[in-house]
């Protein structure tokens, strides 16, 4: 018989934006770029909030701030692109995360895909999705979309976001 141990005492911090940011810096997330077509011009942004919601029907979700430059296009688009980035695409992730950047300039390989959605070159996988819901969540919207078509056959290992920076997956 072992002697009883003292209970572990946890210190708790009240819920706040700083607490949430601090906790999620410890959460490694995959990196995606979301794209849409806006009046004949491509738009896009980097997202680390991508989640699989359901396999049948094939639904996913991500969030976007309503103050983001890409929000009007995402708000108004029926279809959008979801691109899973590889570890070789840290620069692309940074470009699509930077406000005011020329995201579809000469250094970005892409082509119009199904439904006119911009599809990026060299990604690990991509989907074109139909938006099924835009759910208010504070100053953001949770976008729920159904996969319509895509390609999972890119080569490489995934890019991760952890501790406020892009990282490669380690074995």
VOPARO-987169 format. One record per residue: residue number from 1; chain; z, y, x negated of N, C-alpha, C in turn. Coordinates in steps of 0.02 Angstrom, whole numbers. Atoms other than C-alpha are relative to their C-alpha. Layout:
N
[node NUM,A,[Z,Y,X],[Z,Y,X],[Z,Y,X]],
...
END
This chain:
171
[node 1,A,[0,-58,-42],[0,0,0],[0,62,-45]],
[node 2,A,[3,-61,40],[-47,170,-68],[39,55,33]],
[node 3,A,[-39,-56,-25],[55,326,-51],[-46,47,38]],
[node 4,A,[41,-48,-37],[-8,451,78],[-18,59,-45]],
[node 5,A,[22,-58,39],[-107,593,3],[8,62,43]],
[node 6,A,[-6,-64,-34],[-86,774,46],[-66,16,34]],
[node 7,A,[63,-18,-35],[-212,838,173],[-38,52,-42]],
[node 8,A,[43,-49,34],[-358,935,102],[2,64,41]],
[node 9,A,[-2,-64,-33],[-344,1118,142],[-67,34,-11]],
[node 10,A,[64,-34,3],[-509,1203,181],[11,74,14]],
[node 11,A,[-2,-71,-16],[-523,1390,169],[-64,16,38]],
[node 12,A,[58,-16,-42],[-638,1461,300],[-12,75,-1]],
[node 13,A,[21,-69,-4],[-735,1622,307],[-28,12,70]],
[node 14,A,[27,-14,-67],[-773,1703,475],[-76,3,-1]],
[node 15,A,[72,-1,-6],[-951,1686,535],[-27,71,-9]],
[node 16,A,[31,-65,13],[-1063,1828,474],[-69,-11,-30]],
[node 17,A,[65,7,34],[-1238,1861,408],[8,-21,-73]],
[node 18,A,[-10,18,70],[-1171,1850,230],[20,-73,-8]],
[node 19,A,[-19,70,3],[-1088,1682,263],[-61,-45,11]],
[node 20,A,[59,42,-14],[-1248,1611,338],[-47,0,-59]],
[node 21,A,[44,-3,59],[-1353,1673,191],[29,-40,-58]],
[node 22,A,[-32,36,55],[-1228,1603,66],[-5,-76,9]],
[node 23,A,[4,72,-13],[-1225,1432,149],[-72,-24,-8]],
[node 24,A,[70,23,3],[-1415,1422,164],[-32,7,-68]],
[node 25,A,[23,0,69],[-1440,1468,-19],[11,-69,-32]],
[node 26,A,[-15,67,26],[-1367,1295,-51],[-43,-54,32]],
[node 27,A,[43,46,-36],[-1491,1213,68],[-71,5,-28]],
[node 28,A,[69,1,25],[-1655,1163,-15],[-47,-10,59]],
[node 29,A,[49,5,-55],[-1804,1187,100],[-70,-4,-29]],
[node 30,A,[70,0,18],[-1987,1147,89],[-30,69,13]],
[node 31,A,[32,-66,-6],[-2107,1294,77],[-67,-9,34]],
[node 32,A,[63,1,-38],[-2248,1325,199],[-28,70,3]],
[node 33,A,[32,-63,-17],[-2373,1463,230],[-29,-8,70]],
[node 34,A,[25,-1,-68],[-2411,1504,411],[-57,51,2]],
[node 35,A,[56,-46,-5],[-2581,1582,447],[-24,7,71]],
[node 36,A,[31,-13,-65],[-2670,1657,596],[-58,47,-10]],
[node 37,A,[56,-46,1],[-2825,1756,636],[18,58,45]],
[node 38,A,[-19,-60,-37],[-2801,1935,694],[-60,48,3]],
[node 39,A,[57,-43,-8],[-2956,2022,759],[-52,-8,-54]],
[node 40,A,[49,14,52],[-3068,1938,631],[27,2,-71]],
[node 41,A,[-31,-2,66],[-2947,1960,486],[55,-53,-6]],
[node 42,A,[-54,50,9],[-2833,1825,414],[67,34,-14]],
[node 43,A,[-68,-22,16],[-2645,1852,410],[41,-62,-15]],
[node 44,A,[-43,56,15],[-2505,1743,344],[64,21,-32]],
[node 45,A,[-65,-13,31],[-2329,1730,278],[31,-65,-23]],
[node 46,A,[-37,58,26],[-2216,1612,181],[58,-15,47]],
[node 47,A,[-55,21,-43],[-2093,1512,287],[37,-58,-31]],
[node 48,A,[-41,57,21],[-1949,1401,237],[38,-28,59]],
[node 49,A,[-35,22,-61],[-1892,1376,416],[-38,-52,39]],
[node 50,A,[42,50,-35],[-2022,1242,459],[39,-64,14]],
[node 51,A,[-34,62,-20],[-1955,1092,555],[-45,-42,44]],
[node 52,A,[31,46,-47],[-2025,939,640],[46,-2,61]],
[node 53,A,[-39,0,-61],[-1969,944,821],[-6,-66,37]],
[node 54,A,[13,60,-39],[-2050,793,903],[-63,-34,-27]],
[node 55,A,[60,37,21],[-2172,656,853],[-48,-10,59]],
[node 56,A,[42,12,-59],[-2235,629,1031],[27,40,59]],
[node 57,A,[59,-29,30],[-2295,757,1074],[16,26,-70]],
[node 58,A,[-11,-22,69],[-2320,814,892],[16,75,-3]],
[node 59,A,[-22,-70,-1],[-2217,975,892],[37,18,-64]],
[node 60,A,[-37,-27,56],[-2151,1083,751],[26,69,20]],
[node 61,A,[-25,-67,-13],[-2056,1246,742],[9,37,-66]],
[node 62,A,[-17,-44,55],[-2031,1393,625],[23,66,30]],
[node 63,A,[-22,-65,-24],[-1958,1567,638],[-37,55,-35]],
[node 64,A,[30,-61,28],[-2029,1740,608],[39,60,27]],
[node 65,A,[-32,-61,-21],[-1945,1910,613],[-49,43,40]],
[node 66,A,[45,-41,-41],[-2015,2025,747],[-19,64,-36]],
[node 67,A,[19,-58,40],[-2021,2163,616],[-49,-18,-56]],
[node 68,A,[46,21,53],[-2133,2059,500],[-71,24,14]],
[node 69,A,[68,-24,-9],[-2309,2122,470],[-45,-52,34]],
[node 70,A,[40,53,-31],[-2378,1953,528],[19,-13,73]],
[node 71,A,[-24,15,-67],[-2279,1953,691],[-52,16,55]],
[node 72,A,[47,-13,-54],[-2411,2040,800],[-55,-55,6]],
[node 73,A,[51,53,-2],[-2541,1908,752],[29,-65,25]],
[node 74,A,[-32,62,-23],[-2420,1763,778],[17,6,74]],
[node 75,A,[-16,-12,-71],[-2365,1840,943],[-61,-10,45]],
[node 76,A,[60,-1,-42],[-2544,1853,1006],[-47,-59,-10]],
[node 77,A,[46,55,15],[-2624,1696,932],[15,-62,42]],
[node 78,A,[-8,64,-35],[-2654,1538,1031],[6,-57,-50]],
[node 79,A,[-2,51,53],[-2680,1436,870],[21,31,-66]],
[node 80,A,[-21,-23,66],[-2607,1450,696],[-3,-58,-50]],
[node 81,A,[2,50,53],[-2610,1359,529],[68,-8,-32]],
[node 82,A,[-62,16,36],[-2464,1274,443],[-20,-38,-63]],
[node 83,A,[21,27,65],[-2486,1236,257],[62,-19,-41]],
[node 84,A,[-56,23,42],[-2364,1132,153],[-21,11,-72]],
[node 85,A,[18,-18,68],[-2364,1202,-23],[26,-51,-51]],
[node 86,A,[-19,43,56],[-2357,1101,-184],[35,40,-54]],
[node 87,A,[-37,-33,53],[-2252,1139,-336],[-44,43,-45]],
[node 88,A,[48,-40,39],[-2409,1208,-420],[-17,66,34]],
[node 89,A,[18,-59,-39],[-2415,1347,-289],[56,51,7]],
[node 90,A,[-53,-50,-2],[-2263,1453,-331],[-27,70,6]],
[node 91,A,[30,-67,-4],[-2374,1605,-356],[-26,15,70]],
[node 92,A,[25,-9,-68],[-2456,1580,-187],[58,12,49]],
[node 93,A,[-59,-9,-43],[-2286,1563,-103],[28,70,-9]],
[node 94,A,[-25,-67,13],[-2229,1724,-187],[-46,54,29]],
[node 95,A,[49,-47,-27],[-2389,1815,-137],[9,7,76]],
[node 96,A,[-6,-3,-73],[-2370,1769,47],[70,22,23]],
[node 97,A,[-67,-24,-17],[-2185,1816,41],[7,76,-12]],
[node 98,A,[-5,-71,19],[-2218,1992,-30],[-29,45,54]],
[node 99,A,[23,-49,-49],[-2230,2133,95],[-53,46,-32]],
[node 100,A,[53,-45,23],[-2389,2236,77],[-50,-31,-48]],
[node 101,A,[46,33,47],[-2476,2109,-36],[-67,-15,33]],
[node 102,A,[67,20,-25],[-2663,2071,-19],[-1,-76,-1]],
[node 103,A,[-11,72,-2],[-2626,1893,34],[-65,-41,0]],
[node 104,A,[64,36,-3],[-2808,1844,64],[-51,32,-46]],
[node 105,A,[44,-30,49],[-2880,1935,-87],[-39,-51,-40]],
[node 106,A,[43,44,39],[-2997,1862,-219],[36,-61,-31]],
[node 107,A,[-36,56,31],[-2861,1750,-293],[22,-55,48]],
[node 108,A,[-22,49,-50],[-2827,1657,-130],[-60,-38,27]],
[node 109,A,[53,43,-27],[-2940,1510,-88],[15,-19,71]],
[node 110,A,[-9,17,-70],[-2963,1488,97],[-67,1,35]],
[node 111,A,[60,-1,-41],[-3092,1463,233],[21,-2,73]],
[node 112,A,[-15,7,-71],[-3098,1481,421],[-1,-74,20]],
[node 113,A,[-5,69,-21],[-3043,1316,497],[-9,-6,75]],
[node 114,A,[4,10,-72],[-3033,1244,672],[31,59,39]],
[node 115,A,[-23,-56,-43],[-3011,1378,808],[2,66,-37]],
[node 116,A,[2,-62,39],[-3047,1511,675],[62,12,-42]],
[node 117,A,[-62,-8,37],[-2877,1483,593],[-14,-4,-75]],
[node 118,A,[9,5,73],[-2874,1521,405],[35,-62,-27]],
[node 119,A,[-27,60,32],[-2849,1359,307],[-2,11,-75]],
[node 120,A,[-7,-12,72],[-2786,1375,128],[-24,-61,-40]],
[node 121,A,[22,52,46],[-2862,1276,-17],[57,-28,-41]],
[node 122,A,[-45,29,49],[-2764,1156,-126],[70,-14,22]],
[node 123,A,[-68,12,-24],[-2612,1130,-15],[12,-76,6]],
[node 124,A,[-16,72,-7],[-2521,963,2],[-22,-27,68]],
[node 125,A,[19,20,-68],[-2556,957,189],[-7,63,42]],
[node 126,A,[7,-56,-47],[-2610,1071,330],[-9,-26,71]],
[node 127,A,[9,13,-71],[-2609,1075,518],[-27,63,33]],
[node 128,A,[15,-54,-47],[-2691,1183,648],[37,-18,64]],
[node 129,A,[-44,13,-56],[-2572,1200,794],[-14,49,57]],
[node 130,A,[3,-42,-60],[-2575,1268,971],[71,22,17]],
[node 131,A,[-66,-27,-16],[-2427,1382,1009],[18,-19,72]],
[node 132,A,[-23,19,-67],[-2327,1315,1157],[59,42,24]],
[node 133,A,[-56,-42,-21],[-2175,1431,1154],[18,49,-57]],
[node 134,A,[-28,-50,45],[-2104,1588,1073],[68,17,29]],
[node 135,A,[-67,-5,-27],[-1916,1586,1096],[39,55,-36]],
[node 136,A,[-39,-52,32],[-1812,1744,1065],[63,-28,-34]],
[node 137,A,[-60,20,37],[-1674,1720,934],[20,58,-45]],
[node 138,A,[-19,-60,37],[-1593,1882,877],[-62,42,-13]],
[node 139,A,[58,-41,20],[-1721,1988,783],[-59,-44,-20]],
[node 140,A,[53,47,18],[-1831,1833,763],[-27,-33,64]],
[node 141,A,[25,44,-52],[-1936,1717,869],[-6,-69,-31]],
[node 142,A,[12,70,19],[-1933,1528,857],[-67,-18,32]],
[node 143,A,[66,19,-24],[-2114,1473,870],[-2,-76,4]],
[node 144,A,[9,72,-9],[-2144,1299,940],[-74,-11,10]],
[node 145,A,[72,11,-2],[-2318,1231,913],[-16,-74,-3]],
[node 146,A,[23,70,-2],[-2412,1069,943],[-58,-9,-49]],
[node 147,A,[54,16,48],[-2518,993,803],[-62,-22,38]],
[node 148,A,[63,16,-31],[-2700,986,856],[-45,-39,-48]],
[node 149,A,[40,33,52],[-2785,935,693],[30,17,-68]],
[node 150,A,[-27,-15,67],[-2748,931,507],[-22,-50,-51]],
[node 151,A,[15,44,56],[-2758,845,340],[63,-9,-42]],
[node 152,A,[-61,12,39],[-2607,762,255],[-14,-24,-71]],
[node 153,A,[19,37,61],[-2702,703,100],[-3,41,-64]],
[node 154,A,[0,-38,63],[-2672,840,-30],[39,-37,-54]],
[node 155,A,[-32,33,57],[-2614,789,-203],[57,43,-28]],
[node 156,A,[-53,-36,34],[-2451,835,-288],[68,-12,32]],
[node 157,A,[-69,4,-23],[-2267,859,-258],[18,65,35]],
[node 158,A,[-15,-60,-40],[-2186,982,-136],[35,55,-39]],
[node 159,A,[-37,-59,24],[-2127,1157,-178],[62,7,43]],
[node 160,A,[-63,-10,-35],[-1946,1192,-132],[24,72,-9]],
[node 161,A,[-34,-64,5],[-1846,1350,-100],[75,-14,-1]],
[node 162,A,[-71,14,7],[-1666,1344,-161],[32,55,-43]],
[node 163,A,[-37,-52,37],[-1538,1473,-221],[-42,64,-9]],
[node 164,A,[37,-62,1],[-1659,1614,-181],[-63,0,-42]],
[node 165,A,[62,3,40],[-1807,1552,-283],[-38,-65,13]],
[node 166,A,[42,59,-8],[-1950,1429,-283],[13,-49,-57]],
[node 167,A,[-17,52,48],[-1917,1264,-372],[-44,-62,10]],
[node 168,A,[34,65,-4],[-2000,1098,-411],[51,-53,17]],
[node 169,A,[-42,58,-16],[-1930,934,-347],[13,-39,-64]],
[node 170,A,[-17,40,58],[-1837,838,-481],[19,-70,24]],
[node 171,A,[-18,69,-17],[-1816,649,-481],[74,-12,-14]],
END
